[in-house]
Amino acid sequence: MKYTAKDGWRENKIKQRQVANAIKNKLPEDVNLSLVMEVLKNQNEY
């Protein structure tokens, strides 16, 4: 996440997709990616 998320990724659909793909490659298939993305969007650190 730290290395993939570019500035302004929360407002940009393409950047969001890049972050989601990076996360999807690291997590097991049964994880709800949309839920993970919602949590990340609401975190101030990223």
C-alpha distance matrix in Angstrom:
0.0 3.8 5.5 5.2 5.7 9.3 11.9 13.4 10.9 12.5 15.9 15.4 15.7 14.9 11.5 10.9 12.0 9.8 6.6 9.0 10.2 7.3 7.0 10.8 11.3 10.1 11.9 15.7 17.4 19.1 16.1 16.4 13.3 14.8 15.1 11.5 10.7 13.6 12.5 9.2 11.4 13.9 11.9 13.0 10.6 7.7
3.8 0.0 3.8 5.7 5.9 8.5 10.7 13.0 11.5 13.5 16.7 16.5 17.5 16.6 13.0 13.1 14.7 12.2 9.5 12.4 13.5 10.5 10.7 14.5 14.6 13.2 15.3 19.1 21.1 22.7 19.7 20.0 17.0 18.3 18.3 14.8 13.7 16.2 14.8 11.2 13.0 15.0 12.5 12.4 9.4 7.0
5.5 3.8 0.0 3.8 6.0 7.9 10.8 13.6 12.1 14.9 17.6 16.6 17.5 15.7 12.3 13.3 14.2 11.0 9.4 12.6 12.7 9.6 11.1 14.5 13.9 13.2 16.0 19.7 21.5 23.7 21.0 21.5 18.3 19.7 20.4 16.9 15.7 18.5 17.7 14.1 15.6 18.1 15.9 15.8 13.0 10.2
5.2 5.7 3.8 0.0 3.8 6.2 9.8 11.8 9.5 12.5 15.0 13.5 14.0 12.1 8.8 9.8 10.5 7.2 5.9 9.4 9.6 7.0 9.1 12.2 12.1 12.3 14.9 18.5 19.6 21.9 19.3 19.3 15.8 17.1 18.3 15.2 13.4 16.4 16.3 12.8 13.8 16.9 15.5 15.8 13.7 10.3
5.7 5.9 6.0 3.8 0.0 3.8 6.7 8.3 6.2 9.0 11.6 10.8 11.9 10.9 7.1 7.9 10.0 7.7 5.8 9.5 10.9 9.2 10.4 13.6 14.4 14.5 16.4 20.0 20.9 22.7 19.7 19.1 15.5 16.0 17.0 14.1 11.7 14.2 14.2 10.5 10.9 13.9 12.7 12.7 11.2 7.5
9.3 8.5 7.9 6.2 3.8 0.0 3.8 6.2 5.6 9.2 10.8 9.7 11.8 10.5 6.9 9.1 11.4 9.2 8.6 12.3 13.5 12.2 13.9 16.9 17.6 18.0 20.0 23.6 24.3 26.1 23.2 22.3 18.7 18.7 20.0 17.4 14.6 16.6 17.0 13.3 12.7 15.7 14.7 13.9 12.7 9.3
11.9 10.7 10.8 9.8 6.7 3.8 0.0 3.8 5.6 8.4 9.5 9.5 12.5 12.1 8.8 10.7 13.7 12.3 11.5 14.9 16.7 15.6 16.8 19.9 20.9 21.2 22.9 26.4 27.1 28.6 25.4 24.2 20.7 20.1 21.1 18.8 15.8 17.1 17.4 13.9 12.6 15.0 14.1 12.5 12.0 9.2
13.4 13.0 13.6 11.8 8.3 6.2 3.8 0.0 3.8 5.5 5.8 6.5 10.0 10.6 7.9 9.2 12.6 12.3 11.6 14.4 16.7 16.4 17.3 19.9 21.6 22.1 23.3 26.6 26.9 28.0 24.8 23.1 19.6 18.4 19.6 17.8 14.5 15.2 16.1 13.0 10.8 13.3 13.4 12.1 12.7 9.9
10.9 11.5 12.1 9.5 6.2 5.6 5.6 3.8 0.0 3.8 5.5 5.2 7.5 8.0 4.9 5.5 9.0 8.9 8.0 10.6 13.0 13.0 13.8 16.2 18.1 18.8 19.8 23.0 23.1 24.4 21.3 19.6 16.1 15.0 16.5 14.7 11.2 12.6 13.8 10.7 8.9 12.1 12.4 12.3 12.6 9.2
12.5 13.5 14.9 12.5 9.0 9.2 8.4 5.5 3.8 0.0 3.8 5.8 7.7 9.8 7.6 6.4 10.1 11.2 9.7 11.3 14.4 14.8 14.7 17.0 19.4 19.9 20.2 23.2 23.2 23.8 20.5 18.3 15.2 13.4 14.4 13.3 9.7 10.0 11.6 9.1 6.2 9.2 10.5 10.7 12.1 9.3
15.9 16.7 17.6 15.0 11.6 10.8 9.5 5.8 5.5 3.8 0.0 3.8 6.6 9.2 8.2 7.9 11.2 12.7 12.3 13.7 16.5 17.4 17.7 19.6 22.1 23.0 23.3 26.2 25.7 26.4 23.4 20.9 17.7 15.6 17.1 16.5 12.7 12.7 14.8 12.8 9.6 12.2 13.9 13.7 15.4 12.8
15.4 16.5 16.6 13.5 10.8 9.7 9.5 6.5 5.2 5.8 3.8 0.0 3.8 5.6 5.4 6.1 8.7 10.1 10.7 12.2 14.4 15.6 16.6 18.1 20.3 21.7 22.5 25.2 24.6 25.8 23.0 20.8 17.3 15.6 17.8 17.0 13.2 14.1 16.5 14.2 11.6 14.8 16.2 16.3 17.3 14.1
15.7 17.5 17.5 14.0 11.9 11.8 12.5 10.0 7.5 7.7 6.6 3.8 0.0 3.8 5.5 4.9 6.2 8.7 9.9 10.3 12.2 14.3 15.2 16.0 18.4 20.2 20.7 23.1 22.0 23.2 20.8 18.4 15.0 13.3 16.1 15.7 12.0 13.3 16.2 14.3 12.2 15.6 17.4 18.2 19.2 15.8
14.9 16.6 15.7 12.1 10.9 10.5 12.1 10.6 8.0 9.8 9.2 5.6 3.8 0.0 3.8 5.4 5.1 6.4 8.8 9.8 10.6 12.6 14.4 15.1 16.8 19.0 20.1 22.6 21.6 23.4 21.3 19.5 15.8 15.0 18.0 17.0 13.6 15.7 18.1 15.8 14.3 18.0 19.1 19.8 20.1 16.4
11.5 13.0 12.3 8.8 7.1 6.9 8.8 7.9 4.9 7.6 8.2 5.4 5.5 3.8 0.0 3.8 5.4 5.0 6.3 8.6 9.9 10.7 12.5 14.1 15.6 17.3 18.6 21.5 21.2 23.0 20.4 18.9 15.2 14.7 17.0 15.4 12.0 14.3 16.1 13.2 12.0 15.7 16.2 16.7 16.6 12.9
10.9 13.1 13.3 9.8 7.9 9.1 10.7 9.2 5.5 6.4 7.9 6.1 4.9 5.4 3.8 0.0 3.8 5.4 5.1 6.1 8.6 9.9 10.6 12.0 14.3 15.7 16.4 19.1 18.6 20.0 17.3 15.4 11.7 10.9 13.3 11.9 8.5 10.7 12.9 10.4 9.3 13.1 14.1 15.3 15.6 12.0
12.0 14.7 14.2 10.5 10.0 11.4 13.7 12.6 9.0 10.1 11.2 8.7 6.2 5.1 5.4 3.8 0.0 3.8 5.4 5.0 6.1 8.6 9.8 10.2 12.3 14.5 15.2 17.5 16.6 18.4 16.3 14.7 11.0 10.9 13.9 12.7 9.8 12.7 15.0 12.9 12.5 16.2 17.2 18.7 18.7 15.0
9.8 12.2 11.0 7.2 7.7 9.2 12.3 12.3 8.9 11.2 12.7 10.1 8.7 6.4 5.0 5.4 3.8 0.0 3.8 5.5 5.2 6.3 8.7 9.8 10.9 13.0 14.6 17.4 17.1 19.4 17.3 16.5 12.7 13.4 16.0 13.9 11.4 14.7 16.1 13.4 13.6 17.3 17.5 18.6 17.9 14.1
6.6 9.5 9.4 5.9 5.8 8.6 11.5 11.6 8.0 9.7 12.3 10.7 9.9 8.8 6.3 5.1 5.4 3.8 0.0 3.8 5.5 5.2 6.2 8.5 10.1 11.1 12.4 15.6 15.9 17.8 15.1 14.4 10.7 11.5 13.4 10.9 8.5 11.9 12.8 9.9 10.7 14.2 14.1 15.5 14.6 10.9
9.0 12.4 12.6 9.4 9.5 12.3 14.9 14.4 10.6 11.3 13.7 12.2 10.3 9.8 8.6 6.1 5.0 5.5 3.8 0.0 3.8 5.5 5.1 5.9 8.6 10.1 10.5 13.1 12.7 14.5 12.0 11.1 7.3 8.5 10.8 8.8 6.9 10.6 12.0 10.1 11.1 14.6 15.0 17.2 16.7 13.3
10.2 13.5 12.7 9.6 10.9 13.5 16.7 16.7 13.0 14.4 16.5 14.4 12.2 10.6 9.9 8.6 6.1 5.2 5.5 3.8 0.0 3.8 5.4 5.0 6.2 8.9 10.1 12.5 12.0 14.6 13.0 12.8 9.4 11.4 13.9 11.9 10.6 14.3 15.6 13.6 14.8 18.3 18.4 20.4 19.4 16.0
7.3 10.5 9.6 7.0 9.2 12.2 15.6 16.4 13.0 14.8 17.4 15.6 14.3 12.6 10.7 9.9 8.6 6.3 5.2 5.5 3.8 0.0 3.8 5.5 5.4 6.8 9.1 12.3 12.9 15.6 13.6 14.2 10.9 13.2 15.0 12.1 11.3 15.0 15.4 12.9 14.8 18.0 17.3 19.1 17.5 14.1
7.0 10.7 11.1 9.1 10.4 13.9 16.8 17.3 13.8 14.7 17.7 16.6 15.2 14.4 12.5 10.6 9.8 8.7 6.2 5.1 5.4 3.8 0.0 3.8 5.4 5.3 6.3 9.7 10.7 12.7 10.3 11.0 8.0 10.7 11.8 8.8 8.8 12.6 12.5 10.6 13.1 15.9 15.3 17.6 16.2 13.3
10.8 14.5 14.5 12.2 13.6 16.9 19.9 19.9 16.2 17.0 19.6 18.1 16.0 15.1 14.1 12.0 10.2 9.8 8.5 5.9 5.0 5.5 3.8 0.0 3.8 5.5 5.4 7.6 7.6 10.1 8.6 9.5 6.9 10.2 11.9 9.8 10.2 13.8 14.4 13.3 15.4 18.3 18.2 20.8 19.7 16.8
11.3 14.6 13.9 12.1 14.4 17.6 20.9 21.6 18.1 19.4 22.1 20.3 18.4 16.8 15.6 14.3 12.3 10.9 10.1 8.6 6.2 5.4 5.4 3.8 0.0 3.8 5.9 8.0 8.8 12.0 11.2 12.9 10.7 14.0 15.6 13.1 13.6 17.3 17.5 16.0 18.3 21.2 20.6 22.9 21.3 18.4
10.1 13.2 13.2 12.3 14.5 18.0 21.2 22.1 18.8 19.9 23.0 21.7 20.2 19.0 17.3 15.7 14.5 13.0 11.1 10.1 8.9 6.8 5.3 5.5 3.8 0.0 3.8 6.9 9.2 11.8 10.5 12.8 11.0 14.5 15.2 12.2 13.4 16.9 16.3 14.9 17.8 20.2 19.1 21.5 19.5 17.1
11.9 15.3 16.0 14.9 16.4 20.0 22.9 23.3 19.8 20.2 23.3 22.5 20.7 20.1 18.6 16.4 15.2 14.6 12.4 10.5 10.1 9.1 6.3 5.4 5.9 3.8 0.0 3.8 6.5 8.3 6.9 9.6 8.8 12.5 12.7 10.1 12.2 15.4 14.7 14.2 17.3 19.3 18.6 21.5 20.0 17.9
15.7 19.1 19.7 18.5 20.0 23.6 26.4 26.6 23.0 23.2 26.2 25.2 23.1 22.6 21.5 19.1 17.5 17.4 15.6 13.1 12.5 12.3 9.7 7.6 8.0 6.9 3.8 0.0 3.8 5.6 5.9 9.4 9.8 13.6 13.8 12.1 14.6 17.4 17.0 17.1 20.1 21.9 21.6 24.7 23.4 21.4
17.4 21.1 21.5 19.6 20.9 24.3 27.1 26.9 23.1 23.2 25.7 24.6 22.0 21.6 21.2 18.6 16.6 17.1 15.9 12.7 12.0 12.9 10.7 7.6 8.8 9.2 6.5 3.8 0.0 3.8 5.6 8.2 8.9 12.4 13.3 12.5 14.6 17.3 17.7 18.0 20.5 22.5 22.9 26.1 25.2 22.9
19.1 22.7 23.7 21.9 22.7 26.1 28.6 28.0 24.4 23.8 26.4 25.8 23.2 23.4 23.0 20.0 18.4 19.4 17.8 14.5 14.6 15.6 12.7 10.1 12.0 11.8 8.3 5.6 3.8 0.0 3.8 6.5 8.7 11.7 11.8 11.9 14.5 16.5 16.8 17.9 20.3 21.9 22.5 26.0 25.5 23.6
16.1 19.7 21.0 19.3 19.7 23.2 25.4 24.8 21.3 20.5 23.4 23.0 20.8 21.3 20.4 17.3 16.3 17.3 15.1 12.0 13.0 13.6 10.3 8.6 11.2 10.5 6.9 5.9 5.6 3.8 0.0 3.8 5.9 8.9 8.5 8.1 11.0 13.0 13.0 14.1 16.7 18.1 18.7 22.2 21.8 20.0
16.4 20.0 21.5 19.3 19.1 22.3 24.2 23.1 19.6 18.3 20.9 20.8 18.4 19.5 18.9 15.4 14.7 16.5 14.4 11.1 12.8 14.2 11.0 9.5 12.9 12.8 9.6 9.4 8.2 6.5 3.8 0.0 3.8 5.6 5.5 6.5 8.9 10.3 11.1 12.7 14.6 16.1 17.3 20.9 21.1 19.2
13.3 17.0 18.3 15.8 15.5 18.7 20.7 19.6 16.1 15.2 17.7 17.3 15.0 15.8 15.2 11.7 11.0 12.7 10.7 7.3 9.4 10.9 8.0 6.9 10.7 11.0 8.8 9.8 8.9 8.7 5.9 3.8 0.0 3.8 5.4 5.0 6.1 8.6 9.9 10.5 12.2 14.4 15.5 18.8 18.9 16.5
14.8 18.3 19.7 17.1 16.0 18.7 20.1 18.4 15.0 13.4 15.6 15.6 13.3 15.0 14.7 10.9 10.9 13.4 11.5 8.5 11.4 13.2 10.7 10.2 14.0 14.5 12.5 13.6 12.4 11.7 8.9 5.6 3.8 0.0 3.8 5.4 5.1 6.2 8.7 9.9 10.5 12.5 14.5 17.8 18.6 16.3
15.1 18.3 20.4 18.3 17.0 20.0 21.1 19.6 16.5 14.4 17.1 17.8 16.1 18.0 17.0 13.3 13.9 16.0 13.4 10.8 13.9 15.0 11.8 11.9 15.6 15.2 12.7 13.8 13.3 11.8 8.5 5.5 5.4 3.8 0.0 3.8 5.4 5.1 6.4 8.7 10.0 11.0 12.8 16.4 17.3 15.7
11.5 14.8 16.9 15.2 14.1 17.4 18.8 17.8 14.7 13.3 16.5 17.0 15.7 17.0 15.4 11.9 12.7 13.9 10.9 8.8 11.9 12.1 8.8 9.8 13.1 12.2 10.1 12.1 12.5 11.9 8.1 6.5 5.0 5.4 3.8 0.0 3.8 5.5 5.2 6.3 8.7 10.1 10.9 14.4 14.6 12.9
10.7 13.7 15.7 13.4 11.7 14.6 15.8 14.5 11.2 9.7 12.7 13.2 12.0 13.6 12.0 8.5 9.8 11.4 8.5 6.9 10.6 11.3 8.8 10.2 13.6 13.4 12.2 14.6 14.6 14.5 11.0 8.9 6.1 5.1 5.4 3.8 0.0 3.8 5.4 5.0 6.1 8.6 10.0 13.0 13.6 11.3
13.6 16.2 18.5 16.4 14.2 16.6 17.1 15.2 12.6 10.0 12.7 14.1 13.3 15.7 14.3 10.7 12.7 14.7 11.9 10.6 14.3 15.0 12.6 13.8 17.3 16.9 15.4 17.4 17.3 16.5 13.0 10.3 8.6 6.2 5.1 5.5 3.8 0.0 3.8 5.4 5.1 6.4 8.9 12.1 13.7 12.1
12.5 14.8 17.7 16.3 14.2 17.0 17.4 16.1 13.8 11.6 14.8 16.5 16.2 18.1 16.1 12.9 15.0 16.1 12.8 12.0 15.6 15.4 12.5 14.4 17.5 16.3 14.7 17.0 17.7 16.8 13.0 11.1 9.9 8.7 6.4 5.2 5.4 3.8 0.0 3.8 5.5 5.3 6.5 10.2 11.4 10.5
9.2 11.2 14.1 12.8 10.5 13.3 13.9 13.0 10.7 9.1 12.8 14.2 14.3 15.8 13.2 10.4 12.9 13.4 9.9 10.1 13.6 12.9 10.6 13.3 16.0 14.9 14.2 17.1 18.0 17.9 14.1 12.7 10.5 9.9 8.7 6.3 5.0 5.4 3.8 0.0 3.8 5.4 5.2 8.3 8.8 7.1
11.4 13.0 15.6 13.8 10.9 12.7 12.6 10.8 8.9 6.2 9.6 11.6 12.2 14.3 12.0 9.3 12.5 13.6 10.7 11.1 14.8 14.8 13.1 15.4 18.3 17.8 17.3 20.1 20.5 20.3 16.7 14.6 12.2 10.5 10.0 8.7 6.1 5.1 5.5 3.8 0.0 3.8 5.6 7.8 9.5 7.7
13.9 15.0 18.1 16.9 13.9 15.7 15.0 13.3 12.1 9.2 12.2 14.8 15.6 18.0 15.7 13.1 16.2 17.3 14.2 14.6 18.3 18.0 15.9 18.3 21.2 20.2 19.3 21.9 22.5 21.9 18.1 16.1 14.4 12.5 11.0 10.1 8.6 6.4 5.3 5.4 3.8 0.0 3.8 6.4 9.1 8.9
11.9 12.5 15.9 15.5 12.7 14.7 14.1 13.4 12.4 10.5 13.9 16.2 17.4 19.1 16.2 14.1 17.2 17.5 14.1 15.0 18.4 17.3 15.3 18.2 20.6 19.1 18.6 21.6 22.9 22.5 18.7 17.3 15.5 14.5 12.8 10.9 10.0 8.9 6.5 5.2 5.6 3.8 0.0 3.8 5.6 6.2
13.0 12.4 15.8 15.8 12.7 13.9 12.5 12.1 12.3 10.7 13.7 16.3 18.2 19.8 16.7 15.3 18.7 18.6 15.5 17.2 20.4 19.1 17.6 20.8 22.9 21.5 21.5 24.7 26.1 26.0 22.2 20.9 18.8 17.8 16.4 14.4 13.0 12.1 10.2 8.3 7.8 6.4 3.8 0.0 3.8 5.6
10.6 9.4 13.0 13.7 11.2 12.7 12.0 12.7 12.6 12.1 15.4 17.3 19.2 20.1 16.6 15.6 18.7 17.9 14.6 16.7 19.4 17.5 16.2 19.7 21.3 19.5 20.0 23.4 25.2 25.5 21.8 21.1 18.9 18.6 17.3 14.6 13.6 13.7 11.4 8.8 9.5 9.1 5.6 3.8 0.0 3.8
7.7 7.0 10.2 10.3 7.5 9.3 9.2 9.9 9.2 9.3 12.8 14.1 15.8 16.4 12.9 12.0 15.0 14.1 10.9 13.3 16.0 14.1 13.3 16.8 18.4 17.1 17.9 21.4 22.9 23.6 20.0 19.2 16.5 16.3 15.7 12.9 11.3 12.1 10.5 7.1 7.7 8.9 6.2 5.6 3.8 0.0
